[in-house]
Amino acid sequence: MQLRSLITLPGAIYELARLAVISRFRFKGAYWQWRFHTAFGRGTPARPELIRSLLAYGHWVGRMRRH
């Protein structure tokens, strides 16, 4: 893992937790299902790829909120 990834990890986790609270932890709800299908199509990724993708999404959300 790169140093930049380690530095941005807390922010990414915070943004994912924030989205979970906003969506009331309904991970099978419309928003999260749409996000999952947009990111991966109909396939299910391997767990390491899923975790990397979730953290990258959390990091992206944080960057978009700051700009």
C-alpha positions in Angstrom: 0.0 0.0 0.0 1.3 3.4 -0.9 1.9 6.2 1.6 -0.7 8.4 0.0 -3.2 5.6 0.4 -2.4 5.3 4.1 -2.8 9.1 4.6 -6.2 9.2 2.8 -7.5 6.0 4.5 -9.2 7.7 7.5 -11.0 10.2 5.3 -12.3 7.5 3.0 -13.5 5.5 5.9 -15.2 8.6 7.3 -17.0 9.3 4.1 -18.2 5.7 3.7 -19.5 5.8 7.3 -21.2 9.1 6.6 -22.9 7.6 3.5 -23.9 4.6 5.5 -25.6 6.8 8.1 -27.3 8.9 5.5 -28.7 5.8 3.8 -29.7 4.5 7.2 -27.5 1.4 6.7 -29.8 0.1 4.0 -27.1 -1.5 1.9 -29.7 -3.5 -0.1 -31.6 -0.3 -0.8 -31.8 1.5 -4.1 -28.8 3.8 -3.7 -26.3 1.1 -2.7 -27.6 -1.4 -5.3 -27.3 1.3 -8.0 -23.8 2.1 -6.9 -22.7 -1.5 -6.8 -24.1 -2.2 -10.3 -22.6 1.0 -11.7 -19.2 0.0 -10.4 -19.2 -3.7 -11.1 -21.9 -4.5 -13.5 -23.7 -7.8 -12.9 -20.6 -9.6 -11.6 -19.4 -9.9 -8.0 -15.8 -8.9 -7.5 -13.3 -10.7 -5.3 -13.2 -9.4 -1.7 -9.8 -7.5 -2.1 -11.0 -5.8 -5.2 -14.3 -4.9 -3.5 -12.5 -3.4 -0.5 -10.1 -1.4 -2.7 -13.0 -0.1 -4.8 -15.0 0.9 -1.7 -12.1 2.8 -0.3 -11.4 4.5 -3.6 -15.0 5.5 -3.8 -14.9 6.9 -0.2 -11.8 8.9 -1.1 -13.4 10.2 -4.2 -16.5 11.3 -2.3 -14.3 13.2 0.2 -12.5 15.0 -2.7 -15.8 16.0 -4.3 -17.3 17.3 -1.0 -14.2 19.5 -0.5 -14.4 21.1 -4.0 
